[in-house]
């Protein structure tokens, strides 16, 4: 009987540890994915503003030459 009690510790505890590790890895992966998405959106918005600014500058230069 003692032999079987030790088996439960050997079989059940590593499984629960593996589940905890898997949960931890999945959580970190989702957090990093969210961070990358936010960084991408920030850079995208920044590039849109830069392009708009450059277009406005070019329009002002053209108006100055023609006007």
N, C-alpha and C positions, 0 to 999 in steps of 0.2 A: 504494500500500500504506500509506503514512503517513496518508493521508486516512482509511482505515478504522480504523486504530489510535486515532485521535482520536475517532472515532464511538463506540467502545466506552466510552471515558471519559465522553463526553457522555450516553450512554444508560444505562450501568450505575450509575455513581456516584450520580446523583440518585435512582434507584430505591432504592438501599440507604439513602441518607439519609432518604428518605420512610418506609421501613420502620422505621428507628430512631426517627423522630419519632412515628410511629403507635404503636409499642411504648411509648414514653415517655408519651404521652398516655393510652393504655389503662391503664398501670400507675398513673398518678396518679389516674385516674378510679376504679379499683378501691380504692385506698387511701382516697380521700375517701368512697366509699360505705361502707366498713367503719367509718370514723370516725363517719359519720352514724348508722349502725345502732347503734353502741355508745352514742352520745349519746341516741338515742331510748330505748334500753333503760334507761339510767340515769334519764332523766326519768320513764319509765313506773314504774319501781320506786320512785322517790322519791314519786310521786303516790299509789301504793298505800299506802305507809307513812304519808303525810299523811292520807289518807282513813281508814285504820285508827285513827290517833291521834285524829282528830276524832270518830269513832264511839265510841271508848272514853271520851272526855271527855263526850260526850252521855249515854252509859249511866250514868256516874258521877253526872252531874247529875240524871238521872231517878231513880236509886236514892236520892239525897239528898232529893229532894222527896217521894218515896213512903215512904221509910224513916223 
